[in-house]
């Protein structure tokens, strides 16, 4: 699972952590890659710890385009949340 679409408060990056906590019940080996740097990263790191997801979430920091492309190409789920829209959607990326 990967979250990379603008790590800003209105994009709700913390929702990806909540989603991981729900999905992990069914897929124990799932990993969430959180890509990017932002001022409130520390708060998100604490949330991941509070949810007991330390081993299941990886904060990559800013990545080069080819590194990001590799993570996305291997991901089964891409999450994007947005408070400007009245809905949240998920992109399912199936790789063969």
MOWO-V53802 format. One line per field, one symbol per residue. ss: DSSP state (H for helix, E for strand, - for the rest). phi: phi as a letter, one per 20 degrees, with the letter a starting at -180 (. if undefined). psi: psi as a letter, one per 20 degrees, with the letter a starting at -180 (. if undefined). A space follows every 50 residues. Layout:
ss=???
phi=???
psi=???
This chain:
ss=-EE-----HHH--HHHHHHHHHH--------EEEE-----HHHHHHHHHH ---HHHEEEEE---HHHHHHHHHH--EEEE--------EEEE----
phi=.ccbemecgfelfffffffgfffffdcfefcdeddpcafegffffffgff emdgedcdeemfdfgfffgffffeeebddbdbefdebdccdedddd
psi=qpojmnmqgiilhhhhgggghghhhhnhjqppooprqrhkhghhghgggh ikkgiippoiapqqghgghggghiqhppppqpiiqjrpqqpoopq.
